[in-house]
Amino acid sequence: MIIFYLITLVVIIFTSVGHLLLKIAANRAREANGRVRMVTHPVSIIAYGIFAFVALLSIYAMKGLEMKSFFALNSLTYIVIPLLGLLVLKEPFSRDKITGAVLITAGVLLFYL
Amino acid sequence: MFSTSWQAIKKQFSPRIHLHLLIISILIQAFGAICTKFAAECDPAETYGIIPIYLIMYLFILAGMGLQVVVWQYALKYYSLSFAYPFRSMVSFIVLLAAFWLFHESVTIMNIIGLTVITAGVVFLAQDKEILA
C-alpha cells in the first residue's frame, strides 16, 4: 500500500516541477521579447513530457489508491509549486501563500480523518 | 445601428459565455481523472481490436490534458487568476461524486469538510498573482 502513496508523492513532485518548467519557459519567452515562442520552447517541451509521464504514473498510483484519496493528496501540488517558486525562482512567499498552504495541509489531514 | 445592438447583446451575454470556459476546463480535468481510474481498474489483457484498453484510456487522458490547457488559457484571458484558480479545486468535488457513483467509493462528511478547507486554501493562494498556473 505504501508504494502507491510513494508513487503519488512522485506524481506531486513531478507535476510541480512541470509547472515550474512552464513558468521558466514563460519567463524566457518574455525576456526574448517575442523572438521565442513559449509553447514550443524546449523547456516547455520537457514539461509536456513530464506531464505525459505523470499521467502514466497516476494510473499506477490509482491501482492501489481510491480515486478520491489520490486527488485529495494531489492538492498538495498547490503548496509544492509556490515552494519551488521560492527555492528556484526566488519568488516571494507571501502571507496569503502561507495561509493557503496551512489551510490546504489541514484540509488534506481532515480528509483522512 | 446593427453594430451597436450587437455590442449590447455581446456585453449582456459574454460573462456567461466566458464562465462556460472555466466550467468546460474543470469538466475536462474531471474527465481525465475518471479515465485515469478506469485505466487503473481495467485488465491489462483487455483489448479493443488489437489495442489495449488502458492505452486507449491513456490517449484520452493525454488528449484531455492538451485540450484542458488550451481552454484554461482562453479562460484566463477573461478572468483574473484569483477568480479562476479556485475553480480548479472544484474538480476534487466532481471527482468525489464520480468516485461515489462510478467506483462505489465511500464518501464521509470529513471528506467533504477536507475538500472545503482545501478550496479555502486555494482561494488564499490565488490572492497572490505570482501563483504558477
gemmi code that builds the backbone of each chain (N, CA, C; Angstrom):
import gemmi

chains = {
    "A": [
        ("MET", (0.836, -1.218, 0.000), (0.000, 0.000, 0.000), (0.869, 1.265, 0.000)),
        ("ILE", (1.951, 1.194, 0.793), (2.830, 2.368, 0.933), (3.436, 2.772, -0.414)),
        ("ILE", (3.643, 1.764, -1.295), (4.240, 2.055, -2.607), (3.345, 2.990, -3.426)),
        ("PHE", (2.000, 2.824, -3.275), (1.084, 3.671, -4.045), (1.109, 5.115, -3.531)),
        ("TYR", (1.317, 5.271, -2.200), (1.456, 6.626, -1.641), (2.773, 7.250, -2.106)),
        ("LEU", (3.821, 6.413, -2.203), (5.114, 6.928, -2.685), (5.017, 7.375, -4.141)),
        ("ILE", (4.290, 6.576, -4.958), (4.099, 6.969, -6.369), (3.334, 8.296, -6.428)),
        ("THR", (2.330, 8.445, -5.556), (1.550, 9.692, -5.526), (2.455, 10.868, -5.155)),
        ("LEU", (3.379, 10.625, -4.226), (4.341, 11.670, -3.844), (5.194, 12.066, -5.054)),
        ("VAL", (5.631, 11.059, -5.819), (6.422, 11.332, -7.036), (5.564, 12.128, -8.039)),
        ("VAL", (4.279, 11.750, -8.157), (3.358, 12.473, -9.057), (3.285, 13.944, -8.647)),
        ("ILE", (3.146, 14.187, -7.335), (3.036, 15.569, -6.829), (4.309, 16.353, -7.161)),
        ("ILE", (5.469, 15.735, -6.919), (6.745, 16.426, -7.165), (6.941, 16.688, -8.664)),
        ("PHE", (6.685, 15.672, -9.486), (6.875, 15.839, -10.935), (5.895, 16.859, -11.522)),
        ("THR", (4.647, 16.824, -11.052), (3.662, 17.807, -11.541), (4.148, 19.215, -11.220)),
        ("SER", (4.644, 19.390, -10.002), (5.121, 20.710, -9.571), (6.331, 21.144, -10.392)),
        ("VAL", (7.246, 20.197, -10.650), (8.428, 20.513, -11.472), (7.976, 20.900, -12.890)),
        ("GLY", (6.981, 20.190, -13.420), (6.437, 20.512, -14.750), (5.920, 21.940, -14.804)),
        ("HIS", (5.162, 22.328, -13.771), (4.631, 23.699, -13.721), (5.758, 24.719, -13.587)),
        ("LEU", (6.776, 24.369, -12.814), (7.928, 25.257, -12.647), (8.630, 25.471, -13.991)),
        ("LEU", (8.788, 24.379, -14.756), (9.431, 24.483, -16.070), (8.606, 25.357, -17.018)),
        ("LEU", (7.264, 25.230, -16.939), (6.404, 26.080, -17.782), (6.613, 27.555, -17.433)),
        ("LYS", (6.758, 27.804, -16.131), (6.979, 29.188, -15.678), (8.333, 29.693, -16.180)),
        ("ILE", (9.363, 28.825, -16.118), (10.698, 29.213, -16.602), (10.630, 29.520, -18.104)),
        ("ALA", (9.911, 28.658, -18.857), (9.767, 28.878, -20.306), (9.047, 30.194, -20.580)),
        ("ALA", (8.010, 30.488, -19.781), (7.250, 31.739, -19.955), (8.163, 32.931, -19.690)),
        ("ASN", (8.984, 32.834, -18.632), (9.911, 33.925, -18.302), (10.919, 34.149, -19.429)),
        ("ARG", (11.467, 33.022, -19.968), (12.480, 33.140, -21.033), (11.870, 33.731, -22.304)),
        ("ALA", (10.618, 33.325, -22.595), (9.936, 33.852, -23.789), (9.698, 35.354, -23.630)),
        ("ARG", (9.347, 35.757, -22.406), (9.097, 37.184, -22.157), (10.400, 37.979, -22.291)),
        ("GLU", (11.488, 37.402, -21.759), (12.796, 38.082, -21.843), (13.273, 38.221, -23.290)),
        ("ALA", (12.859, 37.235, -24.127), (13.290, 37.259, -25.535), (12.432, 38.194, -26.389)),
        ("ASN", (11.473, 38.878, -25.761), (10.597, 39.843, -26.456), (9.928, 39.266, -27.704)),
        ("GLY", (9.361, 38.086, -27.573), (8.596, 37.501, -28.668), (9.435, 36.768, -29.700)),
        ("ARG", (10.783, 36.774, -29.543), (11.622, 36.065, -30.506), (11.548, 34.549, -30.285)),
        ("VAL", (11.105, 34.157, -29.091), (10.962, 32.730, -28.761), (9.507, 32.489, -28.378)),
        ("ARG", (8.915, 31.432, -28.920), (7.515, 31.114, -28.565), (7.499, 30.240, -27.321)),
        ("MET", (6.614, 30.606, -26.387), (6.561, 29.899, -25.114), (6.180, 28.424, -25.283)),
        ("VAL", (5.152, 28.176, -26.129), (4.625, 26.803, -26.238), (5.593, 25.831, -26.904)),
        ("THR", (6.477, 26.365, -27.765), (7.426, 25.476, -28.453), (8.843, 25.586, -27.876)),
        ("HIS", (8.983, 26.301, -26.778), (10.286, 26.437, -26.120), (10.729, 25.051, -25.619)),
        ("PRO", (12.019, 24.713, -25.785), (12.485, 23.381, -25.348), (12.137, 23.053, -23.893)),
        ("VAL", (12.167, 24.057, -23.023), (11.827, 23.819, -21.608), (10.343, 23.440, -21.482)),
        ("SER", (9.489, 24.079, -22.307), (8.057, 23.728, -22.300), (7.873, 22.288, -22.767)),
        ("ILE", (8.637, 21.903, -23.792), (8.517, 20.539, -24.346), (8.874, 19.512, -23.253)),
        ("ILE", (9.935, 19.817, -22.484), (10.320, 18.915, -21.385), (9.155, 18.821, -20.382)),
        ("ALA", (8.535, 19.967, -20.099), (7.394, 19.987, -19.162), (6.251, 19.110, -19.683)),
        ("TYR", (5.947, 19.213, -20.993), (4.864, 18.386, -21.552), (5.194, 16.897, -21.391)),
        ("GLY", (6.475, 16.564, -21.627), (6.919, 15.173, -21.457), (6.715, 14.701, -20.021)),
        ("ILE", (7.048, 15.589, -19.076), (6.867, 15.253, -17.657), (5.385, 15.012, -17.360)),
        ("PHE", (4.507, 15.864, -17.910), (3.067, 15.691, -17.665), (2.553, 14.361, -18.241)),
        ("ALA", (3.082, 13.984, -19.416), (2.678, 12.693, -20.006), (3.129, 11.543, -19.101)),
        ("PHE", (4.342, 11.649, -18.544), (4.863, 10.633, -17.627), (4.034, 10.606, -16.341)),
        ("VAL", (3.644, 11.800, -15.866), (2.821, 11.910, -14.654), (1.470, 11.204, -14.859)),
        ("ALA", (0.907, 11.354, -16.071), (-0.384, 10.697, -16.368), (-0.248, 9.180, -16.245)),
        ("LEU", (0.895, 8.670, -16.724), (1.154, 7.224, -16.655), (1.334, 6.782, -15.191)),
        ("LEU", (2.116, 7.564, -14.438), (2.334, 7.246, -13.022), (1.018, 7.276, -12.237)),
        ("SER", (0.153, 8.227, -12.604), (-1.137, 8.366, -11.905), (-1.974, 7.097, -12.056)),
        ("ILE", (-1.897, 6.490, -13.242), (-2.646, 5.241, -13.470), (-2.152, 4.179, -12.484)),
        ("TYR", (-0.831, 4.074, -12.331), (-0.267, 3.071, -11.409), (-0.631, 3.391, -9.965)),
        ("ALA", (-0.590, 4.680, -9.618), (-0.925, 5.072, -8.242), (-2.371, 4.697, -7.909)),
        ("MET", (-3.259, 4.902, -8.895), (-4.681, 4.643, -8.641), (-5.035, 3.166, -8.670)),
        ("LYS", (-4.068, 2.336, -9.051), (-4.312, 0.890, -8.956), (-4.449, 0.472, -7.492)),
        ("GLY", (-3.792, 1.217, -6.600), (-3.843, 0.860, -5.188), (-4.526, 1.880, -4.300)),
        ("LEU", (-4.832, 3.046, -4.859), (-5.467, 4.090, -4.045), (-6.863, 4.389, -4.570)),
        ("GLU", (-7.725, 4.820, -3.666), (-9.051, 5.275, -4.091), (-8.876, 6.579, -4.874)),
        ("MET", (-9.756, 6.780, -5.857), (-9.659, 7.984, -6.689), (-9.762, 9.254, -5.839)),
        ("LYS", (-10.694, 9.252, -4.860), (-10.908, 10.451, -4.035), (-9.648, 10.773, -3.219)),
        ("SER", (-8.965, 9.737, -2.712), (-7.761, 9.955, -1.898), (-6.623, 10.492, -2.756)),
        ("PHE", (-6.479, 9.925, -3.953), (-5.410, 10.357, -4.858), (-5.550, 11.850, -5.164)),
        ("PHE", (-6.789, 12.288, -5.448), (-6.966, 13.693, -5.826), (-6.899, 14.638, -4.634)),
        ("ALA", (-7.275, 14.149, -3.451), (-7.125, 14.982, -2.248), (-5.629, 15.203, -1.985)),
        ("LEU", (-4.838, 14.133, -2.102), (-3.383, 14.259, -1.898), (-2.758, 15.158, -2.957)),
        ("ASN", (-3.300, 15.086, -4.171), (-2.776, 15.908, -5.260), (-2.905, 17.404, -4.996)),
        ("SER", (-3.802, 17.774, -4.078), (-3.949, 19.196, -3.731), (-2.651, 19.754, -3.156)),
        ("LEU", (-1.783, 18.863, -2.683), (-0.502, 19.319, -2.128), (0.375, 19.979, -3.199)),
        ("THR", (0.061, 19.750, -4.478), (0.830, 20.438, -5.539), (0.650, 21.953, -5.424)),
        ("TYR", (-0.526, 22.374, -4.913), (-0.767, 23.812, -4.747), (0.241, 24.422, -3.767)),
        ("ILE", (0.789, 23.592, -2.863), (1.785, 24.075, -1.898), (3.200, 23.927, -2.474)),
        ("VAL", (3.455, 22.770, -3.108), (4.813, 22.480, -3.599), (5.209, 23.474, -4.706)),
        ("ILE", (4.250, 23.863, -5.562), (4.572, 24.779, -6.664), (5.095, 26.134, -6.143)),
        ("PRO", (4.374, 26.801, -5.227), (4.939, 28.059, -4.715), (6.254, 27.858, -3.948)),
        ("LEU", (6.407, 26.694, -3.290), (7.667, 26.414, -2.586), (8.827, 26.309, -3.569)),
        ("LEU", (8.598, 25.615, -4.696), (9.631, 25.527, -5.734), (9.899, 26.912, -6.334)),
        ("GLY", (8.836, 27.698, -6.468), (8.973, 29.076, -6.966), (9.883, 29.884, -6.056)),
        ("LEU", (9.730, 29.654, -4.750), (10.575, 30.353, -3.763), (12.023, 29.879, -3.869)),
        ("LEU", (12.227, 28.553, -3.936), (13.572, 27.983, -3.927), (14.335, 28.237, -5.233)),
        ("VAL", (13.633, 28.072, -6.365), (14.322, 28.139, -7.668), (14.267, 29.540, -8.277)),
        ("LEU", (13.079, 30.146, -8.263), (12.917, 31.435, -8.935), (12.976, 32.620, -7.970)),
        ("LYS", (13.190, 32.315, -6.689), (13.266, 33.365, -5.645), (12.005, 34.234, -5.612)),
        ("GLU", (10.847, 33.587, -5.894), (9.594, 34.330, -5.819), (9.202, 34.477, -4.355)),
        ("PRO", (8.567, 35.595, -4.010), (8.219, 35.788, -2.590), (7.161, 34.795, -2.118)),
        ("PHE", (7.266, 34.397, -0.856), (6.252, 33.516, -0.255), (5.438, 34.399, 0.700)),
        ("SER", (4.361, 34.965, 0.159), (3.583, 35.965, 0.891), (2.772, 35.336, 2.027)),
        ("ARG", (2.179, 36.213, 2.847), (1.351, 35.747, 3.968), (0.135, 34.969, 3.458)),
        ("ASP", (-0.427, 35.410, 2.318), (-1.566, 34.684, 1.721), (-1.172, 33.260, 1.340)),
        ("LYS", (0.048, 33.131, 0.806), (0.518, 31.791, 0.409), (0.692, 30.906, 1.634)),
        ("ILE", (1.225, 31.485, 2.712), (1.417, 30.694, 3.942), (0.049, 30.251, 4.483)),
        ("THR", (-0.914, 31.194, 4.511), (-2.269, 30.853, 4.992), (-2.877, 29.759, 4.120)),
        ("GLY", (-2.729, 29.922, 2.798), (-3.258, 28.927, 1.860), (-2.632, 27.560, 2.076)),
        ("ALA", (-1.290, 27.543, 2.260), (-0.576, 26.278, 2.455), (-1.038, 25.579, 3.741)),
        ("VAL", (-1.224, 26.366, 4.811), (-1.672, 25.798, 6.091), (-3.080, 25.207, 5.928)),
        ("LEU", (-3.964, 25.971, 5.257), (-5.347, 25.501, 5.068), (-5.394, 24.226, 4.220)),
        ("ILE", (-4.586, 24.191, 3.161), (-4.588, 23.010, 2.284), (-4.087, 21.776, 3.043)),
        ("THR", (-3.006, 21.968, 3.818), (-2.482, 20.844, 4.608), (-3.542, 20.365, 5.601)),
        ("ALA", (-4.196, 21.329, 6.271), (-5.252, 20.978, 7.233), (-6.385, 20.237, 6.519)),
        ("GLY", (-6.732, 20.713, 5.312), (-7.804, 20.084, 4.539), (-7.483, 18.632, 4.183)),
        ("VAL", (-6.220, 18.392, 3.783), (-5.816, 17.024, 3.434), (-5.880, 16.134, 4.676)),
        ("LEU", (-5.426, 16.669, 5.817), (-5.478, 15.886, 7.061), (-6.928, 15.592, 7.462)),
        ("LEU", (-7.781, 16.620, 7.361), (-9.207, 16.426, 7.699), (-9.845, 15.380, 6.779)),
        ("PHE", (-9.443, 15.410, 5.508), (-9.983, 14.467, 4.523), (-9.754, 13.027, 4.978)),
        ("TYR", (-8.603, 12.787, 5.636), (-8.250, 11.424, 6.034), (-8.761, 11.025, 7.419)),
        ("LEU", (-9.397, 11.981, 8.142), (-9.896, 11.651, 9.494), (-11.098, 10.691, 9.422)),
    ],
    "B": [
        ("MET", (-26.007, 51.097, -36.321), (-27.195, 50.715, -35.546), (-27.125, 49.227, -35.173)),
        ("PHE", (-26.941, 48.394, -36.231), (-26.854, 46.950, -36.004), (-25.641, 46.627, -35.134)),
        ("SER", (-24.530, 47.319, -35.437), (-23.276, 47.106, -34.707), (-23.446, 47.430, -33.215)),
        ("THR", (-24.150, 48.551, -32.928), (-24.364, 48.965, -31.539), (-25.204, 47.922, -30.806)),
        ("SER", (-26.255, 47.448, -31.479), (-27.133, 46.438, -30.874), (-26.361, 45.154, -30.603)),
        ("TRP", (-25.528, 44.806, -31.580), (-24.733, 43.569, -31.433), (-23.776, 43.679, -30.236)),
        ("GLN", (-23.164, 44.874, -30.096), (-22.248, 45.100, -28.972), (-22.993, 44.984, -27.640)),
        ("ALA", (-24.236, 45.509, -27.610), (-25.048, 45.453, -26.384), (-25.377, 44.002, -26.024)),
        ("ILE", (-25.739, 43.229, -27.062), (-26.076, 41.806, -26.839), (-24.842, 41.049, -26.345)),
        ("LYS", (-23.702, 41.344, -26.986), (-22.449, 40.665, -26.637), (-22.067, 40.953, -25.181)),
        ("LYS", (-22.237, 42.236, -24.789), (-21.896, 42.651, -23.432), (-22.792, 41.935, -22.422)),
        ("GLN", (-24.065, 41.783, -22.815), (-25.051, 41.142, -21.934), (-24.706, 39.672, -21.672)),
        ("PHE", (-24.275, 38.981, -22.735), (-24.110, 37.529, -22.623), (-22.666, 37.053, -22.439)),
        ("SER", (-21.700, 37.926, -22.743), (-20.311, 37.453, -22.735), (-19.820, 36.926, -21.387)),
        ("PRO", (-20.181, 37.494, -20.223), (-19.674, 36.925, -18.975), (-20.065, 35.465, -18.806)),
        ("ARG", (-21.308, 35.148, -19.209), (-21.772, 33.763, -19.078), (-21.007, 32.845, -20.042)),
        ("ILE", (-20.766, 33.349, -21.242), (-20.032, 32.559, -22.233), (-18.634, 32.245, -21.719)),
        ("HIS", (-17.998, 33.239, -21.098), (-16.648, 33.019, -20.583), (-16.654, 32.085, -19.389)),
        ("LEU", (-17.699, 32.174, -18.590), (-17.793, 31.282, -17.430), (-17.855, 29.833, -17.908)),
        ("HIS", (-18.471, 29.642, -19.083), (-18.515, 28.294, -19.663), (-17.116, 27.749, -19.897)),
        ("LEU", (-16.182, 28.626, -20.252), (-14.803, 28.169, -20.491), (-14.218, 27.549, -19.221)),
        ("LEU", (-14.465, 28.207, -18.088), (-13.964, 27.672, -16.812), (-14.635, 26.337, -16.488)),
        ("ILE", (-15.944, 26.285, -16.728), (-16.687, 25.053, -16.421), (-16.214, 23.914, -17.328)),
        ("ILE", (-16.034, 24.221, -18.631), (-15.547, 23.186, -19.567), (-14.162, 22.712, -19.139)),
        ("SER", (-13.328, 23.665, -18.719), (-11.961, 23.325, -18.297), (-11.966, 22.335, -17.123)),
        ("ILE", (-12.819, 22.606, -16.116), (-12.824, 21.690, -14.958), (-13.496, 20.363, -15.303)),
        ("LEU", (-14.466, 20.404, -16.239), (-15.106, 19.137, -16.648), (-14.115, 18.245, -17.401)),
        ("ILE", (-13.280, 18.867, -18.237), (-12.264, 18.086, -18.967), (-11.281, 17.469, -17.966)),
        ("GLN", (-10.906, 18.265, -16.954), (-9.969, 17.770, -15.938), (-10.579, 16.578, -15.176)),
        ("ALA", (-11.862, 16.716, -14.857), (-12.545, 15.627, -14.140), (-12.663, 14.393, -15.038)),
        ("PHE", (-12.920, 14.637, -16.331), (-12.988, 13.531, -17.301), (-11.661, 12.778, -17.335)),
        ("GLY", (-10.552, 13.522, -17.324), (-9.213, 12.921, -17.301), (-9.013, 12.072, -16.060)),
        ("ALA", (-9.510, 12.590, -14.920), (-9.373, 11.857, -13.653), (-10.133, 10.532, -13.711)),
        ("ILE", (-11.348, 10.590, -14.264), (-12.178, 9.378, -14.354), (-11.535, 8.364, -15.308)),
        ("CYS", (-11.007, 8.862, -16.439), (-10.313, 7.970, -17.398), (-9.108, 7.315, -16.723)),
        ("THR", (-8.396, 8.079, -15.884), (-7.213, 7.538, -15.188), (-7.624, 6.378, -14.289)),
        ("LYS", (-8.729, 6.564, -13.566), (-9.184, 5.499, -12.668), (-9.651, 4.275, -13.472)),
        ("PHE", (-10.356, 4.541, -14.592), (-10.799, 3.424, -15.455), (-9.579, 2.657, -15.978)),
        ("ALA", (-8.541, 3.406, -16.405), (-7.314, 2.769, -16.918), (-6.660, 1.928, -15.824)),
        ("ALA", (-6.704, 2.436, -14.574), (-6.096, 1.715, -13.449), (-6.862, 0.435, -13.132)),
        ("GLU", (-8.186, 0.483, -13.335), (-9.028, -0.659, -12.954), (-9.125, -1.734, -14.033)),
        ("CYS", (-8.837, -1.356, -15.296), (-9.077, -2.332, -16.369), (-7.973, -3.393, -16.426)),
        ("ASP", (-8.361, -4.539, -16.930), (-7.443, -5.674, -17.061), (-6.431, -5.369, -18.176)),
        ("PRO", (-5.112, -5.480, -17.913), (-4.113, -5.159, -18.944), (-4.260, -6.004, -20.216)),
        ("ALA", (-4.884, -7.182, -20.076), (-5.033, -8.064, -21.243), (-6.254, -7.694, -22.089)),
        ("GLU", (-7.114, -6.825, -21.543), (-8.343, -6.437, -22.238), (-8.017, -5.520, -23.424)),
        ("THR", (-8.548, -5.862, -24.607), (-8.230, -5.051, -25.792), (-9.498, -4.634, -26.534)),
        ("TYR", (-9.354, -3.581, -27.352), (-10.403, -3.181, -28.287), (-9.801, -3.407, -29.664)),
        ("GLY", (-10.190, -4.515, -30.314), (-9.477, -4.946, -31.522), (-8.116, -5.472, -31.078)),
        ("ILE", (-7.062, -4.780, -31.523), (-5.727, -5.207, -31.073), (-5.120, -4.209, -30.081)),
        ("ILE", (-5.855, -3.101, -29.841), (-5.298, -2.045, -28.981), (-5.733, -2.271, -27.530)),
        ("PRO", (-4.776, -2.319, -26.595), (-5.157, -2.471, -25.180), (-6.036, -1.304, -24.708)),
        ("ILE", (-7.049, -1.641, -23.893), (-7.991, -0.616, -23.417), (-7.271, 0.474, -22.621)),
        ("TYR", (-6.285, 0.036, -21.778), (-5.614, 1.040, -20.945), (-4.843, 2.052, -21.805)),
        ("LEU", (-4.370, 1.604, -22.992), (-3.654, 2.510, -23.899), (-4.626, 3.533, -24.496)),
        ("ILE", (-5.833, 3.059, -24.832), (-6.861, 3.975, -25.360), (-7.193, 5.025, -24.295)),
        ("MET", (-7.343, 4.547, -23.037), (-7.647, 5.456, -21.925), (-6.520, 6.473, -21.757)),
        ("TYR", (-5.267, 5.986, -21.870), (-4.104, 6.863, -21.708), (-4.120, 7.964, -22.777)),
        ("LEU", (-4.485, 7.580, -24.013), (-4.555, 8.569, -25.093), (-5.672, 9.589, -24.820)),
        ("PHE", (-6.802, 9.103, -24.271), (-7.895, 10.014, -23.869), (-7.388, 11.006, -22.819)),
        ("ILE", (-6.619, 10.484, -21.852), (-6.092, 11.337, -20.766), (-5.185, 12.424, -21.357)),
        ("LEU", (-4.270, 12.007, -22.258), (-3.340, 12.977, -22.858), (-4.094, 14.020, -23.685)),
        ("ALA", (-5.090, 13.552, -24.464), (-5.883, 14.486, -25.280), (-6.623, 15.468, -24.367)),
        ("GLY", (-7.175, 14.934, -23.272), (-7.890, 15.781, -22.306), (-6.972, 16.820, -21.698)),
        ("MET", (-5.738, 16.398, -21.361), (-4.768, 17.330, -20.765), (-4.461, 18.472, -21.725)),
        ("GLY", (-4.241, 18.104, -23.007), (-3.926, 19.120, -24.019), (-5.081, 20.101, -24.200)),
        ("LEU", (-6.291, 19.550, -24.324), (-7.482, 20.381, -24.531), (-7.738, 21.276, -23.316)),
        ("GLN", (-7.524, 20.702, -22.135), (-7.772, 21.448, -20.903), (-6.841, 22.657, -20.792)),
        ("VAL", (-5.573, 22.463, -21.198), (-4.602, 23.568, -21.138), (-5.054, 24.705, -22.053)),
        ("VAL", (-5.521, 24.353, -23.267), (-5.958, 25.375, -24.229), (-7.173, 26.137, -23.687)),
        ("VAL", (-8.182, 25.384, -23.213), (-9.411, 26.017, -22.707), (-9.095, 26.881, -21.486)),
        ("TRP", (-8.207, 26.373, -20.623), (-7.828, 27.107, -19.409), (-7.148, 28.434, -19.778)),
        ("GLN", (-6.236, 28.380, -20.782), (-5.547, 29.599, -21.217), (-6.550, 30.620, -21.755)),
        ("TYR", (-7.566, 30.136, -22.520), (-8.606, 31.033, -23.035), (-9.401, 31.640, -21.886)),
        ("ALA", (-9.710, 30.803, -20.887), (-10.480, 31.296, -19.731), (-9.701, 32.388, -19.006)),
        ("LEU", (-8.375, 32.206, -18.923), (-7.543, 33.192, -18.207), (-7.462, 34.528, -18.949)),
        ("LYS", (-7.870, 34.523, -20.223), (-7.901, 35.788, -20.968), (-9.001, 36.695, -20.411)),
        ("TYR", (-10.046, 36.087, -19.854), (-11.216, 36.854, -19.421), (-11.336, 36.986, -17.910)),
        ("TYR", (-10.638, 36.120, -17.175), (-10.763, 36.153, -15.714), (-9.403, 36.275, -15.058)),
        ("SER", (-9.396, 36.931, -13.908), (-8.158, 37.019, -13.139), (-7.868, 35.646, -12.538)),
        ("LEU", (-6.594, 35.429, -12.240), (-6.180, 34.152, -11.674), (-6.859, 33.917, -10.329)),
        ("SER", (-7.035, 35.003, -9.563), (-7.635, 34.869, -8.227), (-9.089, 34.415, -8.299)),
        ("PHE", (-9.765, 34.717, -9.439), (-11.139, 34.236, -9.617), (-11.138, 32.835, -10.217)),
        ("ALA", (-10.245, 32.620, -11.199), (-10.266, 31.352, -11.947), (-9.663, 30.180, -11.171)),
        ("TYR", (-8.598, 30.439, -10.413), (-7.859, 29.329, -9.814), (-8.688, 28.492, -8.831)),
        ("PRO", (-9.483, 29.131, -7.945), (-10.290, 28.306, -7.036), (-11.237, 27.349, -7.758)),
        ("PHE", (-11.607, 27.711, -9.008), (-12.461, 26.805, -9.785), (-11.793, 25.452, -9.995)),
        ("ARG", (-10.458, 25.475, -10.098), (-9.724, 24.222, -10.340), (-9.937, 23.223, -9.218)),
        ("SER", (-10.067, 23.747, -7.990), (-10.239, 22.808, -6.873), (-11.656, 22.214, -6.857)),
        ("MET", (-12.557, 22.801, -7.687), (-13.900, 22.213, -7.832), (-13.816, 20.801, -8.426)),
        ("VAL", (-12.721, 20.554, -9.154), (-12.523, 19.230, -9.765), (-12.566, 18.149, -8.682)),
        ("SER", (-11.993, 18.451, -7.522), (-11.958, 17.468, -6.428), (-13.373, 17.052, -6.011)),
        ("PHE", (-14.311, 18.017, -6.024), (-15.692, 17.691, -5.644), (-16.360, 16.815, -6.713)),
        ("ILE", (-16.077, 17.135, -7.983), (-16.634, 16.312, -9.073), (-16.052, 14.900, -8.989)),
        ("VAL", (-14.742, 14.834, -8.707), (-14.072, 13.536, -8.572), (-14.671, 12.752, -7.404)),
        ("LEU", (-14.985, 13.458, -6.326), (-15.583, 12.792, -5.160), (-16.943, 12.170, -5.530)),
        ("LEU", (-17.733, 12.942, -6.283), (-19.038, 12.424, -6.731), (-18.858, 11.235, -7.677)),
        ("ALA", (-17.898, 11.371, -8.599), (-17.629, 10.284, -9.554), (-17.130, 9.042, -8.815)),
        ("ALA", (-16.294, 9.254, -7.799), (-15.761, 8.126, -7.019), (-16.911, 7.365, -6.352)),
        ("PHE", (-17.904, 8.128, -5.884), (-19.061, 7.534, -5.210), (-19.953, 6.786, -6.198)),
        ("TRP", (-20.298, 7.451, -7.309), (-21.266, 6.862, -8.252), (-20.664, 5.815, -9.190)),
        ("LEU", (-19.479, 6.121, -9.714), (-18.905, 5.222, -10.727), (-18.060, 4.107, -10.128)),
        ("PHE", (-17.356, 4.422, -9.022), (-16.419, 3.427, -8.483), (-16.813, 2.930, -7.092)),
        ("HIS", (-17.990, 3.353, -6.642), (-18.571, 2.877, -5.383), (-17.639, 3.069, -4.189)),
        ("GLU", (-16.912, 4.199, -4.192), (-16.066, 4.523, -3.040), (-16.944, 5.195, -1.983)),
        ("SER", (-16.588, 5.020, -0.719), (-17.386, 5.638, 0.346), (-17.043, 7.127, 0.439)),
        ("VAL", (-18.037, 7.935, 0.771), (-17.812, 9.373, 0.959), (-18.253, 9.733, 2.374)),
        ("THR", (-17.321, 10.303, 3.143), (-17.646, 10.673, 4.525), (-17.803, 12.189, 4.628)),
        ("ILE", (-18.381, 12.614, 5.728), (-18.554, 14.052, 5.960), (-17.188, 14.729, 6.071)),
        ("MET", (-16.185, 13.990, 6.613), (-14.827, 14.553, 6.739), (-14.183, 14.755, 5.362)),
        ("ASN", (-14.538, 13.896, 4.393), (-14.047, 14.084, 3.024), (-14.538, 15.445, 2.495)),
        ("ILE", (-15.822, 15.721, 2.725), (-16.411, 16.964, 2.205), (-15.820, 18.178, 2.939)),
        ("ILE", (-15.681, 18.061, 4.279), (-15.090, 19.167, 5.056), (-13.633, 19.394, 4.607)),
        ("GLY", (-12.891, 18.287, 4.438), (-11.495, 18.392, 4.000), (-11.366, 19.118, 2.676)),
        ("LEU", (-12.192, 18.739, 1.706), (-12.129, 19.382, 0.387), (-12.535, 20.856, 0.465)),
        ("THR", (-13.493, 21.162, 1.346), (-13.924, 22.559, 1.502), (-12.770, 23.399, 2.061)),
        ("VAL", (-12.055, 22.841, 3.052), (-10.908, 23.566, 3.637), (-9.799, 23.723, 2.586)),
        ("ILE", (-9.583, 22.674, 1.777), (-8.573, 22.756, 0.700), (-8.945, 23.887, -0.267)),
        ("THR", (-10.235, 23.958, -0.631), (-10.690, 25.009, -1.555), (-10.457, 26.392, -0.953)),
        ("ALA", (-10.712, 26.527, 0.365), (-10.460, 27.810, 1.045), (-8.969, 28.149, 0.958)),
        ("GLY", (-8.122, 27.133, 1.102), (-6.676, 27.338, 0.992), (-6.283, 27.799, -0.401)),
        ("VAL", (-6.914, 27.207, -1.417), (-6.611, 27.586, -2.810), (-7.046, 29.039, -3.065)),
        ("VAL", (-8.164, 29.452, -2.442), (-8.624, 30.840, -2.585), (-7.548, 31.790, -2.050)),
        ("PHE", (-6.953, 31.446, -0.896), (-5.883, 32.282, -0.334), (-4.662, 32.305, -1.257)),
        ("LEU", (-4.284, 31.122, -1.768), (-3.125, 31.057, -2.665), (-3.349, 31.910, -3.905)),
        ("ALA", (-4.595, 31.882, -4.404), (-4.909, 32.588, -5.652), (-4.919, 34.108, -5.467)),
        ("GLN", (-4.916, 34.585, -4.210), (-4.852, 36.029, -3.978), (-3.514, 36.573, -4.472)),
        ("ASP", (-2.499, 35.671, -4.496), (-1.181, 36.077, -4.934), (-1.082, 35.897, -6.440)),
        ("LYS", (-0.783, 36.967, -7.143), (-0.796, 36.938, -8.615), (0.366, 36.136, -9.199)),
        ("GLU", (1.365, 35.802, -8.358), (2.537, 35.103, -8.890), (2.355, 33.595, -8.924)),
        ("ILE", (1.156, 33.104, -8.519), (0.942, 31.657, -8.489), (1.159, 31.070, -9.886)),
        ("LEU", (1.736, 29.885, -9.929), (2.029, 29.253, -11.217), (0.811, 28.507, -11.717)),
        ("ALA", (0.427, 28.736, -12.952), (-0.747, 28.041, -13.485), (-0.349, 27.008, -14.498)),
    ],
}
model = gemmi.Model(1)
for chain_id, residues in chains.items():
    chain = gemmi.Chain(chain_id)
    for i, (resn, *xyz) in enumerate(residues, 1):
        res = gemmi.Residue()
        res.name, res.seqid = resn, gemmi.SeqId(i, " ")
        for name, pos in zip(("N", "CA", "C"), xyz):
            atom = gemmi.Atom()
            atom.name, atom.element = name, gemmi.Element(name[0])
            atom.pos, atom.b_iso = gemmi.Position(*pos), 0.0
            res.add_atom(atom)
        chain.add_residue(res)
    model.add_chain(chain)
structure = gemmi.Structure()
structure.add_model(model)
structure.setup_entities()
